[in-house]
Amino acid sequence: RADQHVMGLVMRQQEPSRAIWVFLRTVRWTLGHPLWRRKPSNEAESRDLALALARVVAHEVVHSIAPDEPHSHGGLMRHSLNRSFLLGKGAPLDPQCAAAFLVRLATLLPAPGVPPSSGLRSVPVAGP
């Protein structure tokens, strides 16, 4: 995918869980933020970046939980997330995709009183 500006990625081959990768630089590029700056220069840029990252992460979470669901023509699961979508008023999820996500999520969650499986652990990551 060298010719595309990939903002997020889930590797389908990972089992039992799938790590979500989000590429901050590409998200910032899509928003039009100066890449030579290490961080947003004002509160508006910070807000925009937070919203854009939330949408990219949400998109990738759906791929991680329901990997067989295809991209849609619009909404959260559209193939290409541009600046106007990342900063827009809403990010609807297609009802069929939402249903598939919830069904798959239910199969991953432990029954009440059962400790979570190792497949649903969070992994600490060192930050700056």
Contact map, one row per residue, 1 for C-alpha under 8 A:
11111100000000000000000000000000000000000000000000000000000000000000000000000000000000000000000000000000000000000000000000000000
11111000000000000000000000000000000000000000000000000000000000000000000000000000000000000000000000000000000000000000000000000000
11111000000000000000000000000000000000000000000000000000000000000000000000000000000000000000000000000000000000000000000000000000
11111100000000000000000000000000000000000000000000000000000000000000000000000000000000000000000000000000000000000000000000000000
11111110000000000000000001000000000000000000000000000000000000000000000000000000000000000000000000000000000000000000000000000000
10011111100000000000001001000000000000000000000000000000000000000000000000000000000000000000000000000000000000000000000000000000
00001111100000000000011101100000000000000000000000000001000000000000000000000000000000000000000000000000000000000000000000000000
00000111110000000001111000000000000000000000000000000001100100000000000000000000000000000000000000000000000000000000000000000000
00000111111000000001110000000000000000000000000000000000000100000000000000000000000000000000000000000000000000000000000000000000
00000001111100000111100000000000000000000000000000000000000100110000000000000000000000000000000000000000000000000000000000000000
00000000111111000111000000000000000000000000000000000000000000000000000000000000000000000000000000000000000000000000000000000000
00000000011111000100000000000000000000000000000000000000000000010010000000000000000000000000000000000000000000000000000000000000
00000000001111100100000000000000000000000000000000000000000000000000000000000000000000000000000000000000000000000000000000000000
00000000001111111110000000000000000000000000000000000000000000000000000000000000000000000000000000000000000000000000000000000000
00000000000011111100000000000000000000000000000000000000000000000000000000000000000000000000000000000000000000000000000000000000
00000000000001111100000000000000000000000000000000000000000000000000000000000000000000000000000000000000000000000000001000000000
00000000000001111110000000000000000000000000000000000000000000010000000000000000000000000000000000000000000000000000001100000000
00000000011111111111000000000000000000000000000000000000000000010000000000000000000000000000000000000000000000000000000000000000
00000000011001001111100000000000000000000000000000000000000000010000000000000000000000000000000000000000000000000000000000000000
00000001111000000111110000000000000000000000000000000000100110010000000000000000000000000000000000000000000000000000000000000000
00000001110000000011111000000000000000000000000000000000000000000000000000000000000000000000000000000000000000000000000000000000
00000011100000000001111100000000000000000000000000001001100000000000000000000000000000000000000000000000000000000000000000000000
00000111000000000000111111100000000000000000000000000000000000000000000000000000000000000000000000000000000000000000000000000000
00000010000000000000011111110000000000000000000000001000000000000000000000000000000000000000000000000000000000000000000000000000
00000000000000000000001111111000001000000000000000000000000000000000000000000000000000000000000000000000000000000000000000000000
00001110000000000000001111111100000000000000000000000000000000000000000000000000000000000000000000000000000000000000000000000000
00000010000000000000001111111110000000000000000010011000000000000000000000000000000000000000000000000000000000000000000000000000
00000000000000000000000111111111111000000000000010000000000000000000000000000000000000000000000000000000000000000000000000000000
00000000000000000000000011111111111000000000000000000000000000000000000000000000000000000000000000000000000000000000000000000000
00000000000000000000000001111111100000000000000000000000000000000000000000000000011000000000000000000000000000000000000000000000
00000000000000000000000000111111100000000000000110000000000000000000000000000000001000000000000000000000000000000000000000000000
00000000000000000000000000011111110000000000000000000000000000000000000000000000000000000000000000000000000000000000000000000000
00000000000000000000000000011111111000010000100000000000000000000000000000000000000000000000000000000000000000000000000000000000
00000000000000000000000000011001111110000000000000000000000000000000000000000000000000000000000000000000000000000000000000000000
00000000000000000000000010011000111111000000000000000000000000000000000000000000000000000000000000000000000000000000000000000000
00000000000000000000000000000000011111000000000000000000000000000000000000000000000000000000000000000000000000000000000000000000
00000000000000000000000000000000011111111000000000000000000000000000000000000000000000000000000000000000000000000000000000000000
00000000000000000000000000000000001111110000000000000000000000000000000000000000000000000000000000000000000000000000000000000000
00000000000000000000000000000000000011111000000000000000000000000000000000000000000000000000000000000000000000000000000000000000
00000000000000000000000000000000100011111110110010000000000000000000000000000000000000000000000000000000000000000000000000000000
00000000000000000000000000000000000010111110110000000000000000000000000000000000000000000000000000000000000000000000000000000000
00000000000000000000000000000000000000011111110000000000000000000000000000000000000000000000000000000000000000000000000000000000
00000000000000000000000000000000000000011111111000000000000000000000000000000000000000000000000000000000000000000000000000000000
00000000000000000000000000000000000000000111111100000000000000000000000000000000000000000000000000000000000000000000000000000000
00000000000000000000000000000000100000011111111110000000000000000000000000000000000000000000000000000000000000000000000000000000
00000000000000000000000000000000000000011111111111000000000000000000000000000000000000000000000000000000000000000000000000000000
00000000000000000000000000000000000000000011111111100000000000000000000000000000000000000000000000000000000000000000000000000000
00000000000000000000000000000010000000000001111111110000000000000000000000000000000000100000000000000000000000000000000000000000
00000000000000000000000000110010000000010000111111111000000000000000000000000000000000000000000000000000000000000000000000000000
00000000000000000000000000000000000000000000011111111100000000000000000000000000000000000000000000000000000000000000000000000000
00000000000000000000000000000000000000000000001111111110000000000000000000000000000001100000000000000000000000000000000000000000
00000000000000000000000000100000000000000000000111111111000000000000000000000000000001100000000000000000000000000000000000000000
00000000000000000000010100100000000000000000000011111111100000000000000000000000000000000000000000000000000000000000000000000000
00000000000000000000000000000000000000000000000001111111110000000000000000000000000000000000000000000000000000000000000000000000
00000000000000000000000000000000000000000000000000111111111000000000000000010000000001000010000000000000000000000000000000000000
00000011000000000000010000000000000000000000000000011111111100000000000000000000100001000000000000000000000000000000000000000000
00000001000000000001010000000000000000000000000000001111111110000000000000000000000000000000000000000000000000000000000000000000
00000000000000000000000000000000000000000000000000000111111111000000000000010000000000000000000000000000000000000000000000000000
00000000000000000000000000000000000000000000000000000011111111100000000000011000000000000000000000000000000000000000000000000000
00000001110000000001000000000000000000000000000000000001111111110000000000000000000000000000000000000000000000000000000000000000
00000000000000000001000000000000000000000000000000000000111111111000000000000000000000000000000000000000000000000000000000000000
00000000000000000000000000000000000000000000000000000000011111111110000000000000000000000000000000001000000000000000000000000000
00000000010000000000000000000000000000000000000000000000001111111111100000000000000000000000000000000000000000000000000000000000
00000000010100001111000000000000000000000000000000000000000111111110000000000000000000000000000000000000000000000000000000000000
00000000000000000000000000000000000000000000000000000000000011111110000000000000000000000000000000001001100000000000000000000000
00000000000000000000000000000000000000000000000000000000000001111111100000000000000000000000000000011001100000000000000000000000
00000000000100000000000000000000000000000000000000000000000001111111110000000000000000000000000000000000000000000000000000000000
00000000000000000000000000000000000000000000000000000000000000100111110000000000000000000000000000000000000000000000000000000000
00000000000000000000000000000000000000000000000000000000000000100111111000000000000000000000000010010000000000000000000000000000
00000000000000000000000000000000000000000000000000000000000000000011111100001000000000000000000000000000000000000000000000000000
00000000000000000000000000000000000000000000000000000000000000000000111110001110000000000000000000000000000000000000000000000000
00000000000000000000000000000000000000000000000000000000000000000000011111101110000000000000010000000000000000000000000000000000
00000000000000000000000000000000000000000000000000000000000000000000001111101110000000000000000000000000000000000000000000000000
00000000000000000000000000000000000000000000000000000000000000000000000111111100000000000000000000000000000000000000000000000000
00000000000000000000000000000000000000000000000000000000000000000000000111111100000000000011110000000000000000000000000000000000
00000000000000000000000000000000000000000000000000000010011000000000000001111100000000000011110000000000000000000000000000000000
00000000000000000000000000000000000000000000000000000000001000000000011111111110000000000000110000000000000000000000000000000000
00000000000000000000000000000000000000000000000000000000000000000000001111111111100000000000000000000000000000000000000000000000
00000000000000000000000000000000000000000000000000000000000000000000001110001111100000000000000000000000000000000000000000000000
00000000000000000000000000000000000000000000000000000000000000000000000000000111110000000000000000000000000000000000000000000000
00000000000000000000000000000000000000000000000000000001000000000000000000000111111011000000000000000000000000000000000000000000
00000000000000000000000000000100000000000000000000000000000000000000000000000001111111000000000000000000000000000000000000000000
00000000000000000000000000000110000000000000000000000000000000000000000000000000111111100000000000000000000000000000000000000000
00000000000000000000000000000000000000000000000000000000000000000000000000000000011111110000000000000000000000000000000000000000
00000000000000000000000000000000000000000000000000000000000000000000000000000000111111110010000000000000000000000000000000000000
00000000000000000000000000000000000000000000000000110011000000000000000000000000111111110000000000000000000000000000000000000000
00000000000000000000000000000000000000000000000100110000000000000000000000000000001111111000000000000000000000000000000000000000
00000000000000000000000000000000000000000000000000000000000000000000000000000000000111111110000000000000000000000000000000000000
00000000000000000000000000000000000000000000000000000000000000000000000000000000000000111110000000000000000000000000000000000000
00000000000000000000000000000000000000000000000000000000000000000000000000000000000000011111000000000000000000000000000000000000
00000000000000000000000000000000000000000000000000000010000000000000000000110000000010011111100000000000000000000000000000000000
00000000000000000000000000000000000000000000000000000000000000000000000000110000000000000111110000000000000000000000000000000000
00000000000000000000000000000000000000000000000000000000000000000000000000111000000000000011111011000000000000000000000000000000
00000000000000000000000000000000000000000000000000000000000000000000000100111000000000000001111111000000000000000000000000000000
00000000000000000000000000000000000000000000000000000000000000000000000000000000000000000000111111100000000000000000000000000000
00000000000000000000000000000000000000000000000000000000000000000000000000000000000000000000011111110000000000000000000000000000
00000000000000000000000000000000000000000000000000000000000000000000100000000000000000000000111111111000000000000000000000000000
00000000000000000000000000000000000000000000000000000000000000000000000000000000000000000000111111111100000000000000000000000000
00000000000000000000000000000000000000000000000000000000000000000000000000000000000000000000001111111110000000000000000000000000
00000000000000000000000000000000000000000000000000000000000000000100100000000000000000000000000111111111000000000000000000000000
00000000000000000000000000000000000000000000000000000000000001001100000000000000000000000000000011111111100000000000000000000000
00000000000000000000000000000000000000000000000000000000000000000000000000000000000000000000000001111111110000000000000000000000
00000000000000000000000000000000000000000000000000000000000000000000000000000000000000000000000000111111111000000000000000000000
00000000000000000000000000000000000000000000000000000000000000001100000000000000000000000000000000011111111100000000000000000000
00000000000000000000000000000000000000000000000000000000000000001100000000000000000000000000000000001111111110000000000000000000
00000000000000000000000000000000000000000000000000000000000000000000000000000000000000000000000000000111111110000000000000000000
00000000000000000000000000000000000000000000000000000000000000000000000000000000000000000000000000000011111111000000000000000000
00000000000000000000000000000000000000000000000000000000000000000000000000000000000000000000000000000001111111000000000100000000
00000000000000000000000000000000000000000000000000000000000000000000000000000000000000000000000000000000111111100001000000000000
00000000000000000000000000000000000000000000000000000000000000000000000000000000000000000000000000000000001111111111100000000000
00000000000000000000000000000000000000000000000000000000000000000000000000000000000000000000000000000000000011111100000000000000
00000000000000000000000000000000000000000000000000000000000000000000000000000000000000000000000000000000000001111100000000000000
00000000000000000000000000000000000000000000000000000000000000000000000000000000000000000000000000000000000001111110000000000000
00000000000000000000000000000000000000000000000000000000000000000000000000000000000000000000000000000000000001111111000000000000
00000000000000000000000000000000000000000000000000000000000000000000000000000000000000000000000000000000000001001111100000000000
00000000000000000000000000000000000000000000000000000000000000000000000000000000000000000000000000000000000011000111111110000000
00000000000000000000000000000000000000000000000000000000000000000000000000000000000000000000000000000000000001000011111110000000
00000000000000000000000000000000000000000000000000000000000000000000000000000000000000000000000000000000000000000001111110000000
00000000000000011000000000000000000000000000000000000000000000000000000000000000000000000000000000000000000000000001111110000000
00000000000000001000000000000000000000000000000000000000000000000000000000000000000000000000000000000000000100000001111111000000
00000000000000000000000000000000000000000000000000000000000000000000000000000000000000000000000000000000000000000001111111100000
00000000000000000000000000000000000000000000000000000000000000000000000000000000000000000000000000000000000000000000000111110000
00000000000000000000000000000000000000000000000000000000000000000000000000000000000000000000000000000000000000000000000011111000
00000000000000000000000000000000000000000000000000000000000000000000000000000000000000000000000000000000000000000000000001111100
00000000000000000000000000000000000000000000000000000000000000000000000000000000000000000000000000000000000000000000000000111110
00000000000000000000000000000000000000000000000000000000000000000000000000000000000000000000000000000000000000000000000000011111
00000000000000000000000000000000000000000000000000000000000000000000000000000000000000000000000000000000000000000000000000001111
00000000000000000000000000000000000000000000000000000000000000000000000000000000000000000000000000000000000000000000000000000111
